[in-house]
Amino acid sequence: MNLILAPEYGGKVLYHTSEKAVPNKFHLKVKFSDDTVLTVRLTSMGLIQAMKDNELERSYVFRRDFNPEVLSPIDEKFTFDRFSKLLTGNNRMLKSVLVGKEAIVVGLSNSAFPDIVYRARLHPKRKASELNEDERRSLYDAIRLVLKERIRLNGKDQFYDLYEKQGSYTPAMGPNMKQQNCPVCETHIKKLSVGGGHVYFCPKCQV
Ligand SMILES: [Zn+2]
């Protein structure tokens, strides 16, 4: 069986060396033969699923985050040329090109999207096929940077790792920038409806 854990809007997935350290509240507890324990607690919308190998394709989260047939931005095969080719001729808006089950890459979440397009200085409603080579390059660099920094800093600042060590990556753009001004141009940050969700962005920097 495969255990799929997706605490989409918050939660804690923790590994405990003994039963004594297990918290009172959890949604799933897995006890291992060496008496160590894994607990999962979701604090908002999220998903816990156990699936056999041949069922994995049915899982939206698996297809979005782990599909081995789709390019992963942390893989060495994720080159600018490959990424660029996938963008060219793709008529969809960047959100669905980068996030979700139809995306050309795996592993990018809703919360990574505003961070990436802000760093790439691209408007959240741009279409992939409209981007020129410089813009495609900026987008590629922004994806690499965000993922590299998230990994280096042990994840986002509101999340914890298996050992309850808090992450320290703060997104350059996202709900944390609500009611604030852009640190680059001081324009008031705005919220936009994109692809069934909200995206914070700088109306001056992102064109
Ligand atoms: Zn700005």
Boltz pocket constraint, residues with backbone or C-beta under 6 A from the ligand:
constraints:
  - pocket:
      binder: B
      contacts: [[A, 182], [A, 183], [A, 184], [A, 185], [A, 186], [A, 187], [A, 202], [A, 203], [A, 204], [A, 205], [A, 206]]
      max_distance: 6.0
